[in-house]
């Protein structure tokens, strides 16, 4: 069985998230998602996610192409997460191109193109402007 791992916040779930997760799953048999904790999200983005970890976890877990979800609590532990879950492939969006090449010694690293013209940050800004 070929295991794929990816990481993200997946807040305000949108079509870009769905497409990248579906495409990630195409690279193997078992997709594992490291979902950023609320605290980690605040530390990396300077704001709390719109949806709680529990809500985001429930949304991701309900997708037929996501096999497993775990709480990512530290950006510095990616290598440990890859090894713990025996991942064969790390898949990330191409906005991270080159940033995870250091893990090529423990798994294949693939950067997938993002869906153009859509991002969680843009969606949140549009909602704020129209409120």
MDAnalysis code that builds the backbone (N, CA, C; Angstrom):
import MDAnalysis as mda
import numpy as np

u = mda.Universe.empty(393, n_residues=131, atom_resindex=np.repeat(np.arange(131), 3), trajectory=True)
u.add_TopologyAttr("name", ["N", "CA", "C"] * 131)
u.add_TopologyAttr("resid", np.arange(1, 132))
u.add_TopologyAttr("resname", ["UNK", "UNK", "UNK", "UNK", "UNK", "UNK", "UNK", "UNK", "UNK", "UNK", "UNK", "UNK", "UNK", "UNK", "UNK", "UNK", "UNK", "UNK", "UNK", "UNK", "UNK", "UNK", "UNK", "UNK", "UNK", "UNK", "UNK", "UNK", "UNK", "UNK", "UNK", "UNK", "UNK", "UNK", "UNK", "UNK", "UNK", "UNK", "UNK", "UNK", "UNK", "UNK", "UNK", "UNK", "UNK", "UNK", "UNK", "UNK", "UNK", "UNK", "UNK", "UNK", "UNK", "UNK", "UNK", "UNK", "UNK", "UNK", "UNK", "UNK", "UNK", "UNK", "UNK", "UNK", "UNK", "UNK", "UNK", "UNK", "UNK", "UNK", "UNK", "UNK", "UNK", "UNK", "UNK", "UNK", "UNK", "UNK", "UNK", "UNK", "UNK", "UNK", "UNK", "UNK", "UNK", "UNK", "UNK", "UNK", "UNK", "UNK", "UNK", "UNK", "UNK", "UNK", "UNK", "UNK", "UNK", "UNK", "UNK", "UNK", "UNK", "UNK", "UNK", "UNK", "UNK", "UNK", "UNK", "UNK", "UNK", "UNK", "UNK", "UNK", "UNK", "UNK", "UNK", "UNK", "UNK", "UNK", "UNK", "UNK", "UNK", "UNK", "UNK", "UNK", "UNK", "UNK", "UNK", "UNK", "UNK", "UNK", "UNK"])
u.atoms.positions = np.array([
    [0.849, -1.187, 0.000],
    [0.000, 0.000, 0.000],
    [0.890, 1.245, 0.000],
    [0.582, 2.163, -0.881],
    [1.337, 3.419, -1.012],
    [0.608, 4.505, -0.234],
    [1.280, 5.072, 0.780],
    [0.674, 6.095, 1.642],
    [1.130, 7.490, 1.238],
    [0.155, 8.394, 1.178],
    [0.414, 9.801, 0.853],
    [0.115, 10.614, 2.094],
    [0.936, 11.633, 2.350],
    [0.679, 12.553, 3.447],
    [0.673, 13.977, 2.907],
    [-0.194, 14.802, 3.467],
    [-0.211, 16.220, 3.146],
    [-0.551, 16.977, 4.416],
    [-0.347, 18.277, 4.386],
    [-0.566, 19.106, 5.560],
    [-1.312, 20.377, 5.161],
    [-2.108, 20.896, 6.092],
    [-2.773, 22.164, 5.840],
    [-3.753, 22.522, 6.929],
    [-4.330, 23.708, 6.793],
    [-5.327, 24.199, 7.738],
    [-6.730, 23.830, 7.280],
    [-6.969, 23.900, 5.989],
    [-8.257, 23.535, 5.385],
    [-9.422, 24.245, 6.079],
    [-9.244, 25.548, 6.273],
    [-10.276, 26.380, 6.877],
    [-11.135, 26.953, 5.758],
    [-12.395, 27.173, 6.003],
    [-13.341, 27.667, 4.990],
    [-13.144, 26.815, 3.726],
    [-13.462, 25.549, 3.862],
    [-13.244, 24.561, 2.811],
    [-13.811, 25.043, 1.472],
    [-12.988, 24.951, 0.420],
    [-13.411, 25.405, -0.907],
    [-12.936, 24.430, -1.986],
    [-13.317, 24.697, -3.205],
    [-13.043, 23.790, -4.328],
    [-11.544, 23.537, -4.518],
    [-10.728, 24.523, -4.220],
    [-9.282, 24.330, -4.324],
    [-8.799, 23.244, -3.373],
    [-9.337, 23.247, -2.144],
    [-8.993, 22.198, -1.180],
    [-9.423, 20.826, -1.703],
    [-10.657, 20.749, -2.175],
    [-11.190, 19.470, -2.665],
    [-10.316, 18.937, -3.797],
    [-9.993, 19.793, -4.742],
    [-9.216, 19.347, -5.910],
    [-7.821, 18.883, -5.531],
    [-7.156, 19.604, -4.638],
    [-5.786, 19.193, -4.304],
    [-5.791, 17.897, -3.501],
    [-6.783, 17.710, -2.629],
    [-6.869, 16.458, -1.872],
    [-7.182, 15.273, -2.790],
    [-8.099, 15.467, -3.734],
    [-8.416, 14.392, -4.687],
    [-7.184, 14.033, -5.517],
    [-6.465, 15.048, -5.985],
    [-5.273, 14.791, -6.799],
    [-4.164, 14.164, -5.965],
    [-4.058, 14.558, -4.704],
    [-3.054, 13.944, -3.822],
    [-3.338, 12.452, -3.682],
    [-4.592, 12.102, -3.479],
    [-5.003, 10.699, -3.289],
    [-4.683, 9.846, -4.514],
    [-4.658, 10.459, -5.681],
    [-4.347, 9.730, -6.916],
    [-2.902, 9.212, -6.947],
    [-2.067, 9.688, -6.037],
    [-0.668, 9.266, -5.998],
    [-0.439, 8.047, -5.117],
    [-1.518, 7.463, -4.587],
    [-1.369, 6.280, -3.754],
    [-2.696, 5.692, -3.349],
    [-2.645, 4.875, -2.292],
    [-3.816, 4.119, -1.855],
    [-4.434, 4.635, -0.559],
    [-3.711, 5.467, 0.165],
    [-4.145, 5.874, 1.509],
    [-3.690, 7.314, 1.732],
    [-4.646, 8.236, 1.873],
    [-4.310, 9.659, 2.065],
    [-4.444, 10.036, 3.533],
    [-3.341, 10.542, 4.084],
    [-3.271, 10.994, 5.474],
    [-3.117, 12.506, 5.456],
    [-3.969, 13.202, 6.219],
    [-3.929, 14.661, 6.265],
    [-3.495, 15.119, 7.650],
    [-2.394, 15.871, 7.699],
    [-1.969, 16.533, 8.925],
    [-2.689, 17.869, 8.986],
    [-3.658, 17.966, 9.867],
    [-4.511, 19.150, 9.974],
    [-3.974, 20.066, 11.070],
    [-3.650, 21.300, 10.705],
    [-3.099, 22.257, 11.663],
    [-4.032, 22.464, 12.844],
    [-3.472, 22.396, 14.050],
    [-4.259, 22.713, 15.239],
    [-4.622, 24.199, 15.210],
    [-5.598, 24.572, 16.001],
    [-5.984, 25.988, 16.078],
    [-4.791, 26.841, 16.519],
    [-4.018, 26.335, 17.482],
    [-2.862, 27.069, 18.003],
    [-1.786, 27.224, 16.929],
    [-1.523, 26.158, 16.184],
    [-0.526, 26.226, 15.121],
    [-0.966, 27.218, 14.049],
    [-2.248, 27.195, 13.702],
    [-2.758, 28.125, 12.710],
    [-2.550, 29.572, 13.171],
    [-2.844, 29.853, 14.434],
    [-2.662, 31.206, 14.964],
    [-1.185, 31.601, 14.892],
    [-0.299, 30.680, 15.267],
    [1.137, 30.981, 15.258],
    [1.674, 31.242, 13.853],
    [1.159, 30.537, 12.851],
    [1.712, 30.721, 11.501],
    [1.005, 31.801, 10.702],
    [-0.279, 32.103, 11.019],
    [-1.032, 33.078, 10.222],
    [-1.442, 34.328, 10.992],
    [-1.238, 34.298, 12.313],
    [-1.575, 35.462, 13.117],
    [-3.067, 35.654, 13.346],
    [-3.843, 34.605, 13.071],
    [-5.285, 34.661, 13.324],
    [-5.784, 33.256, 13.600],
    [-6.875, 33.192, 14.321],
    [-7.503, 31.902, 14.566],
    [-8.237, 31.469, 13.316],
    [-8.352, 30.164, 13.086],
    [-9.157, 29.709, 11.949],
    [-10.621, 30.082, 12.174],
    [-11.370, 30.193, 11.096],
    [-12.802, 30.486, 11.185],
    [-13.505, 29.306, 11.850],
    [-13.170, 28.099, 11.418],
    [-13.762, 26.885, 11.969],
    [-12.788, 26.229, 12.941],
    [-13.321, 25.640, 13.995],
    [-12.489, 24.966, 14.995],
    [-11.821, 23.733, 14.394],
    [-10.802, 23.260, 15.081],
    [-10.133, 22.036, 14.646],
    [-11.134, 20.902, 14.497],
    [-12.018, 20.744, 15.488],
    [-12.986, 19.642, 15.455],
    [-13.879, 19.715, 14.217],
    [-14.324, 20.902, 13.855],
    [-15.174, 21.062, 12.665],
    [-14.391, 20.767, 11.391],
    [-13.172, 21.279, 11.315],
    [-12.350, 21.036, 10.119],
    [-12.007, 19.555, 9.995],
    [-11.734, 18.913, 11.127],
    [-11.446, 17.476, 11.126],
    [-12.659, 16.667, 10.656],
    [-13.832, 17.043, 11.115],
    [-15.052, 16.340, 10.706],
    [-15.295, 16.494, 9.205],
    [-15.090, 17.701, 8.688],
    [-15.267, 17.932, 7.250],
    [-14.301, 17.060, 6.440],
    [-13.010, 17.085, 6.807],
    [-12.024, 16.302, 6.062],
    [-12.283, 14.804, 6.178],
    [-12.608, 14.352, 7.372],
    [-12.840, 12.918, 7.599],
    [-14.040, 12.394, 6.826],
    [-14.961, 13.274, 6.488],
    [-16.159, 12.837, 5.765],
    [-15.906, 12.638, 4.267],
    [-14.754, 13.072, 3.772],
    [-14.449, 12.939, 2.341],
    [-14.010, 11.511, 2.021],
    [-14.559, 10.952, 0.954],
    [-14.257, 9.556, 0.624],
    [-12.804, 9.341, 0.215],
    [-12.108, 10.368, -0.219],
    [-10.719, 10.204, -0.653],
    [-9.713, 10.531, 0.450],
    [-10.186, 10.913, 1.644],
    [-9.314, 11.130, 2.805],
    [-9.484, 9.928, 3.729],
    [-8.376, 9.236, 3.997],
    [-8.434, 8.013, 4.792],
    [-8.142, 8.228, 6.268],
    [-7.387, 9.274, 6.578],
    [-6.954, 9.472, 7.957],
    [-6.622, 10.942, 8.166],
    [-6.969, 11.470, 9.349],
    [-6.661, 12.862, 9.702],
    [-6.023, 12.849, 11.087],
    [-4.939, 13.606, 11.241],
    [-4.328, 13.744, 12.565],
    [-4.033, 15.221, 12.815],
    [-3.842, 15.564, 14.082],
    [-3.575, 16.953, 14.464],
    [-2.091, 17.262, 14.293],
    [-1.796, 18.245, 13.435],
    [-0.432, 18.749, 13.291],
    [-0.254, 19.869, 14.309],
    [0.663, 19.663, 15.229],
    [0.852, 20.644, 16.299],
    [2.126, 21.453, 16.161],
    [3.015, 21.066, 15.227],
    [4.285, 21.773, 15.071],
    [4.780, 21.678, 13.631],
    [5.139, 22.818, 13.057],
    [5.700, 22.832, 11.701],
    [7.059, 22.130, 11.668],
    [7.765, 22.159, 12.790],
    [9.101, 21.582, 12.859],
    [9.085, 20.059, 12.928],
    [7.924, 19.444, 13.077],
    [7.861, 17.991, 13.226],
    [7.429, 17.261, 11.950],
    [7.462, 17.929, 10.810],
    [7.016, 17.269, 9.572],
    [7.751, 15.954, 9.320],
    [9.065, 15.952, 9.508],
    [9.836, 14.719, 9.292],
    [9.319, 13.604, 10.218],
    [9.092, 13.941, 11.480],
    [8.600, 12.946, 12.434],
    [7.231, 12.421, 12.023],
    [6.357, 13.314, 11.544],
    [5.026, 12.886, 11.097],
    [5.141, 11.956, 9.886],
    [5.995, 12.300, 8.938],
    [6.186, 11.472, 7.741],
    [6.638, 10.073, 8.151],
    [7.590, 10.000, 9.068],
    [8.112, 8.706, 9.527],
    [7.079, 7.956, 10.361],
    [6.389, 8.660, 11.258],
    [5.395, 8.011, 12.124],
    [4.291, 7.342, 11.310],
    [3.838, 8.004, 10.246],
    [2.738, 7.474, 9.427],
    [3.232, 6.649, 8.240],
    [4.542, 6.394, 8.182],
    [5.139, 5.578, 7.117],
    [4.733, 6.055, 5.733],
    [4.760, 7.366, 5.537],
    [4.343, 7.939, 4.249],
    [5.390, 7.660, 3.172],
    [4.892, 7.279, 2.015],
    [5.751, 7.067, 0.855],
    [5.903, 8.341, 0.038],
    [4.882, 9.212, 0.126],
    [4.840, 10.423, -0.685],
    [4.330, 11.580, 0.165],
    [4.995, 12.724, 0.054],
    [4.501, 13.981, 0.627],
    [3.997, 14.818, -0.535],
    [2.737, 15.240, -0.460],
    [2.148, 16.074, -1.505],
    [1.773, 17.416, -0.906],
    [2.209, 18.494, -1.570],
    [1.872, 19.850, -1.139],
    [1.542, 20.683, -2.372],
    [0.881, 21.816, -2.154],
    [0.598, 22.743, -3.250],
    [1.881, 23.360, -3.762],
    [1.886, 23.754, -5.035],
    [3.111, 24.274, -5.640],
    [3.506, 25.658, -5.121],
    [2.666, 26.269, -4.291],
    [3.089, 27.504, -3.635],
    [4.190, 27.208, -2.611],
    [4.394, 25.929, -2.292],
    [5.445, 25.488, -1.376],
    [6.625, 24.873, -2.133],
    [6.653, 24.981, -3.452],
    [7.676, 24.316, -4.280],
    [9.082, 24.528, -3.718],
    [9.786, 23.421, -3.528],
    [11.154, 23.438, -3.034],
    [11.291, 23.466, -1.521],
    [10.259, 23.888, -0.820],
    [10.350, 24.082, 0.635],
    [10.400, 22.764, 1.423],
    [9.989, 21.668, 0.807],
    [9.982, 20.388, 1.519],
    [10.920, 19.367, 0.879],
    [11.807, 19.843, 0.018],
    [12.752, 18.950, -0.648],
    [13.673, 18.237, 0.345],
    [13.834, 18.801, 1.545],
    [14.689, 18.181, 2.564],
    [14.187, 16.796, 2.976],
    [12.904, 16.480, 2.647],
    [12.337, 15.190, 3.038],
    [12.476, 14.132, 1.950],
    [13.144, 14.479, 0.842],
    [13.303, 13.525, -0.254],
    [14.142, 12.312, 0.150],
    [14.842, 12.410, 1.281],
    [15.615, 11.261, 1.741],
    [14.741, 10.209, 2.432],
    [13.493, 10.591, 2.806],
    [12.601, 9.634, 3.487],
    [11.323, 9.330, 2.700],
    [11.013, 10.152, 1.693],
    [9.823, 9.902, 0.871],
    [9.919, 10.717, -0.428],
    [9.062, 10.365, -1.355],
    [8.946, 11.152, -2.584],
    [8.225, 12.455, -2.230],
    [8.620, 13.561, -2.851],
    [7.981, 14.858, -2.597],
    [7.404, 15.371, -3.914],
    [6.104, 15.657, -3.897],
    [5.403, 16.125, -5.093],
    [4.698, 17.438, -4.771],
    [4.852, 18.422, -5.664],
    [4.151, 19.702, -5.532],
    [3.101, 19.777, -6.638],
    [1.844, 19.903, -6.253],
    [0.753, 19.967, -7.226],
    [0.326, 21.408, -7.467],
    [-0.051, 21.729, -8.713],
    [-0.544, 23.080, -8.994],
    [-1.816, 23.368, -8.206],
    [-1.890, 24.580, -7.703],
    [-3.089, 25.007, -6.977],
    [-4.164, 25.423, -7.965],
    [-5.420, 25.397, -7.499],
    [-6.522, 25.890, -8.323],
    [-6.365, 27.398, -8.439],
    [-6.299, 27.935, -9.661],
    [-6.075, 29.383, -9.820],
    [-7.228, 30.220, -9.278],
    [-6.891, 31.396, -8.814],
    [-7.856, 32.433, -8.418],
    [-8.747, 32.049, -7.253],
    [-8.257, 31.201, -6.349],
    [-9.041, 30.902, -5.149],
    [-8.097, 30.652, -3.979],
    [-8.404, 31.286, -2.861],
    [-7.656, 31.039, -1.629],
    [-8.564, 31.345, -0.450],
    [-8.279, 30.695, 0.650],
    [-9.064, 30.917, 1.860],
    [-8.968, 32.376, 2.293],
    [-7.763, 32.939, 2.241],
    [-7.569, 34.332, 2.654],
    [-8.429, 35.267, 1.813],
    [-8.464, 35.053, 0.491],
    [-9.294, 35.894, -0.383],
    [-10.776, 35.756, -0.042],
    [-11.215, 34.539, 0.205],
    [-12.622, 34.307, 0.537],
    [-12.983, 35.048, 1.827],
    [-12.121, 34.956, 2.835],
    [-12.378, 35.640, 4.107],
    [-12.439, 37.152, 3.905],
    [-11.538, 37.694, 3.093],
    [-11.537, 39.140, 2.826],
    [-12.804, 39.584, 2.111],
    [-13.264, 38.798, 1.153],
    [-14.491, 39.123, 0.428],
    [-15.683, 39.121, 1.374],
    [-15.729, 38.125, 2.267],
    [-16.825, 38.047, 3.233],
    [-16.803, 39.261, 4.163],
    [-15.609, 39.648, 4.622],
    [-15.492, 40.823, 5.498],
    [-15.974, 42.092, 4.813],
    [-15.607, 42.237, 3.527],
    [-15.990, 43.441, 2.777],
    [-17.477, 43.543, 2.540],
    [-18.133, 42.403, 2.401],
    [-19.574, 42.436, 2.108],
    [-20.441, 42.369, 3.354],
    [-19.825, 42.258, 4.511],
    [-20.598, 42.180, 5.762],
    [-20.974, 43.552, 6.272],
])
